Amino acid sequence: MKNQSIKSDARILDKLYSVILERKASLSPDSYVASLFKKGTEKIHAKIAEESGELIEASQQAYREGIIHETADLIFHTMVLLGQWDIAPDEIYSELMRRFGVSGIVEKQQRTTKKAHD
C-alpha cells in the first residue's frame, strides 16, 4: 500500500474531491480527470455506468477483490460527477446523516410526497 496514513480513513473522499477540483481547474492534458471534464458530463455518465456494470459482474462472480476494486472505481467516477456539478462531499454526508436511523421505506415515501408537492 503506497500511503498507509490514509488506509481505512474516510477523509480520503474529501482529499480526492480536492484533487478532482484541482484537475477540473487546470484541465492539464496529462490528467485523466481533466480529460473526463473536457469530454463532458455524458462521458462521466458513461464511466459511472461502466463501473456500475463491472461492480455487478464482480459481485455475480463472488469475486471479493473485484468487488473492492470496482467499488473504488465507481466511487471515484461518482466523485468526478460531483465535481462536475460542484457538489461537495459534505452535501452527501449531510444527506446520509439526514437519512440515518430512518427506515428506507419511510424516507422514500417522504421524498415521493415532497416531489409531488414541489
Secondary structure, 3 states (H helix, E strand, C coil): CCCHHHCCCCCHHHHHHHHHHHHHHHCCCCCHHHHHHHHCHHHHHHHHHHHHHHHHHHHHCCCHHHHHHHHHHHHHHHHHHHHHCCCCHHHHHHHHHHHCCCCHHHHHHHHHHHHHHC
